[in-house]
């Protein structure tokens, strides 16, 4: 179906929650529109419908926004992450508003089955991160209107302890070496803090980290936990995670890049700045890379100026990351700890798939689990393999195919609505074939 009625309404509701939470309208609007574009980017006609909901929005604006929003198709948005880190009483309402926005994204253009799957998984990711109850995409949460003068806001939840956050880390699938290194880092930083409180001298220990590994190996998830752990240790004042790439640090002109990078760092102050594919800032000797070098120089200065309340984590493939760190003496002196993220095994990827399904209130029947393992056995594991993202993409596509399979069932049962069958993992019908090969 086509139309934009759903998106403006969902956006308006989200902005109302953002205002109560103290989030600026510009920040919340930009993030919400990016998420909607990322969910609907494969739908024919979506750019035009999205543009109608965005004054002056162009097709290029739509695809630029989609690139920014893709990271939130399987993880909480930046604003929600900060609300959770700060213990905001509005975090649940904001997560529910994001889930409604995901549902509204399905009204853009002529949605494909992939859009339905994207929206379901994205909604579940927001709700799960905030500890909110699951909502079916397309439903409206029953909540007290924001204008109700007697509405009582819940008190902020107690902040998580280091032990609780480490327990969350340990519950993640796989990542044995990563977990060991994070535990080691926590032990070192805890003793360093205790020595400082006792009036003892400390060696200079940098808290900044390098994460290396292939896509989808959990780097962002671990970075989010690290930000909370550092906050719980008293090393950071807020503990939010701000995730960026080159496009969000580099401007179109020399001089503007320094300002843009400084603004991004300011938004991460008190928390963790996570720079994905950081080596793209120093990827060559072309004139365009003057902007990347300007961003790196600004980043090094900001890291020094904010060394007491900022942690930077840079991430990417192993070899390019080594070259990136070596490209600037300021980087080499600040990034001394590298944590390697290994590819997941077939068993671990199966656990990830079933976990994602559970979080989205779906169930893979045993035959579907067997079918996924067969898919894994025939999938090459080169550097482009998506690991956890691969599992998420399989689930998103399966959810869409399930919806197509049930399209003529007037009153499906609860089990029918929840169960993913082996057939849902197979080649999509004609309506979905134009989406094969889409990257998350």
Rosetta blueprint (number, residue, H / E / L):
1 X L
2 X L
3 X L
4 X L
5 X H
6 X H
7 X H
8 X H
9 X H
10 X H
11 X H
12 X H
13 X H
14 X H
15 X H
16 X H
17 X H
18 X H
19 X H
20 X H
21 X H
22 X L
23 X L
24 X L
25 X H
26 X H
27 X H
28 X H
29 X H
30 X H
31 X H
32 X H
33 X H
34 X H
35 X H
36 X H
37 X H
38 X H
39 X H
40 X H
41 X L
42 X L
43 X L
44 X E
45 X L
46 X H
47 X H
48 X H
49 X H
50 X H
51 X H
52 X H
53 X H
54 X L
55 X L
56 X L
57 X L
58 X L
59 X H
60 X H
61 X H
62 X H
63 X H
64 X H
65 X H
66 X H
67 X H
68 X H
69 X H
70 X H
71 X H
72 X H
73 X H
74 X L
75 X L
76 X L
77 X L
78 X H
79 X H
80 X H
81 X H
82 X H
83 X H
84 X H
85 X H
86 X L
87 X L
88 X L
89 X L
90 X L
91 X H
92 X H
93 X H
94 X H
95 X H
96 X H
97 X H
98 X H
99 X H
100 X H
101 X H
102 X H
103 X H
104 X H
105 X H
106 X L
107 X L
108 X L
109 X L
110 X E
111 X L
112 X L
113 X H
114 X H
115 X H
116 X H
117 X H
118 X H
119 X H
120 X H
121 X H
122 X H
123 X H
124 X H
125 X H
126 X H
127 X H
128 X H
129 X H
130 X H
131 X L
132 X L
133 X L
134 X L
135 X L
136 X L
137 X L
138 X L
139 X L
140 X L
141 X L
142 X L
143 X L
144 X L
145 X L
146 X L
147 X L
148 X L
149 X L
150 X L
151 X L
152 X L
153 X L
154 X L
155 X L
156 X L
157 X L
158 X L
159 X L
160 X L
161 X L
162 X H
163 X H
164 X H
165 X H
166 X H
167 X H
168 X H
169 X H
170 X H
171 X H
172 X L
173 X L
174 X L
175 X L
176 X H
177 X H
178 X H
179 X H
180 X H
181 X H
182 X H
183 X H
184 X H
185 X H
186 X H
187 X H
188 X H
189 X H
190 X H
191 X H
192 X H
193 X H
194 X H
195 X H
196 X H
197 X H
198 X L
199 X L
200 X L
201 X L
202 X L
203 X L
204 X L
205 X L
206 X L
207 X L
208 X L
209 X E
210 X E
211 X E
212 X E
213 X E
214 X L
215 X L
216 X L
217 X L
218 X L
219 X H
220 X H
221 X H
222 X H
223 X H
224 X H
225 X H
226 X H
227 X H
228 X H
229 X H
230 X H
231 X H
232 X H
233 X L
234 X L
235 X L
236 X L
237 X L
238 X L
239 X L
240 X L
241 X E
242 X E
243 X E
244 X E
245 X L
246 X H
247 X H
248 X H
249 X L
250 X L
251 X L
252 X L
253 X L
254 X L
255 X L
256 X H
257 X H
258 X H
259 X H
260 X H
261 X H
262 X H
263 X H
264 X H
265 X H
266 X H
267 X H
268 X H
269 X L
270 X L
271 X L
272 X E
273 X E
274 X E
275 X E
276 X E
277 X L
278 X H
279 X H
280 X H
281 X H
282 X H
283 X L
284 X L
285 X L
286 X L
287 X L
288 X L
289 X H
290 X H
291 X H
292 X H
293 X H
294 X H
295 X H
296 X H
297 X H
298 X H
299 X H
300 X H
301 X H
302 X H
303 X H
304 X H
305 X H
306 X L
307 X L
308 X L
309 X L
310 X L
311 X E
312 X E
313 X E
314 X E
315 X E
316 X E
317 X L
318 X H
319 X H
320 X H
321 X H
322 X H
323 X H
324 X H
325 X H
326 X H
327 X L
328 X L
329 X H
330 X H
331 X H
332 X H
333 X H
334 X H
335 X L
336 X L
337 X E
338 X E
339 X E
340 X E
341 X E
342 X L
343 X L
344 X L
345 X L
346 X H
347 X H
348 X H
349 X H
350 X H
351 X H
352 X H
353 X H
354 X H
355 X H
356 X H
357 X H
358 X H
359 X H
360 X L
361 X L
362 X L
363 X E
364 X E
365 X L
366 X H
367 X H
368 X H
369 X H
370 X H
371 X H
372 X H
373 X H
374 X H
375 X H
376 X H
377 X H
378 X L
379 X L
380 X L
381 X L
382 X L
383 X L
384 X L
385 X L
386 X L
387 X L
388 X H
389 X H
390 X H
391 X H
392 X H
393 X H
394 X H
395 X H
396 X H
397 X H
398 X H
399 X H
400 X H
401 X H
402 X H
403 X H
404 X H
405 X H
406 X L
407 X L
408 X L
409 X L
410 X L
411 X L
412 X L
413 X L
414 X H
415 X H
416 X H
417 X H
418 X H
419 X E
420 X E
421 X L
422 X H
423 X H
424 X H
425 X H
426 X L
427 X L
428 X L
429 X L
430 X H
431 X H
432 X H
433 X H
434 X L
435 X L
436 X L
437 X L
438 X L
439 X L
440 X L
